[in-house]
Amino acid sequence: MNEPLTVYTLPNCMQCTMTTRALDAAALPYTVIDLTTDARAADLMQQFGYTSAPVVIARVVSWSGFRPDWVAKIAALRDHPSLTGE
């Protein structure tokens, strides 16, 4: 799983900071989108029912809040042969 995750964040959000730090520690690539500067993204997250940040979008899963368990699951899947094509 080499595709970057997308992390929708808010400024001064402790859970957002903890999430990006966990992703960094797991060496998972990600793109950050600030919900205060991207109205389209904020509207999309609201349409999907998310009411708190961060929202993390991976290939087949998404979650909100600081979820180190999900970061660990994504990191474990990263090198799985069925996902890497090996």
Buried (B, 14 or more C-beta within 10 A) or exposed (E): BEEEBBBBBBEEBEBBEBBBEBBEEBEBEBEBBBBEEEEEBBEBBEEEEBEEBBBBBBEEEBBBBBBEEBBEEBBEBBEEEEEEEE
